[in-house]
Structures are given as structure tokens and as C-alpha cells.
Amino acid sequence: MTATFTPDGNRVVGGSNDGTVTIWDTETAREIKQWSSTDELQAIKVLPGGERCVVAGKQVRLYELAT
């Protein structure tokens, strides 16, 4: 499992060993969005603008965080 906060601290993006990526609201702890990657995740980095994240496993992918 790996997780990181958005720059504003309002969301946390987490990735699990099964390839699931989830965004949570930090104030309400509600799930905002979830999607599946095709491989085990090793790292997640939210880009400075907070609108996208890079997810790394066997491949590196760029995802939009907008809901």
C-alpha cells in the first residue's frame, strides 16, 4: 500500500497491492473516486497542481484526479 496527499491536503490518494487506486476526502473520509490499474502499485506521486497523479508499478501511468 502506498498513499500521498494532494498539495492542498484536501484529498489523499492511495494505491494497494491489487492495483486499486482510491481518492478520499480528508475532511469527511469519504471515497471520491476509485479505479483499477493492471499491476501491483509501487508508488504514487501527486503532481504539484494537484490535478493529476503518477502511479508506478510495472508501468508508469498518469491519471486525472478530477471527479
N, C-alpha and C positions, 0 to 999 in steps of 0.2 A: 504494500500500500504506500502511496505517495500522495502528498497534498501540498497545496500552496494557496495563499491568499491573493486576491486581486489588490492592486495598489491602493485602492480606497478603503480596503478592509471590509467591504460590504458583502463579499462572497468568498467562499473557499471552493477550490476545485480539487477533487480527489480522484485518484485512479487506483484500481485494485488489480490483483494478480490475474483475474479473469478477463481483463481488458476493458472493464466498465469504467467510464469517466462520468462523474457526477458533479454538478454545481449546486451548492447550498447557500441559502441566505444566512448570514451570520447572526442577524438580529432575531429571526424567527425560527431558525434551524430547519426551515422547510426546503425540500428539494425543489430546485428551479428547473433543472434540465438534466437529462441523462442520455448517454449514447454508448455504443459499444465499439471498441477498436478490435482489430483482428488478432492481436497478440498481447502477451504479458507486458504491462507497463513498468518502465524503469524510472521515469522522471516526468514531471510536468513543470512547465515554466509559463507563467502568465506574462505576456509582453507588457511593456511599460504603459501603454494606453489603456490596458485593462479590458480590451475588446476581443482579444484573441489569446490563444494559448498554444504552446508547442508541447506535444505529447511524444515521448520517445519510448520505444520498445525495440523490436527488431527493425522497425521502420520509424522514421520521424514524420509526424503529421502536424498540420496547422489546423486548428478548429476555431470557429467563431463562438464567442461566449454569449452573444445576444440571444434573448429568449423569443 
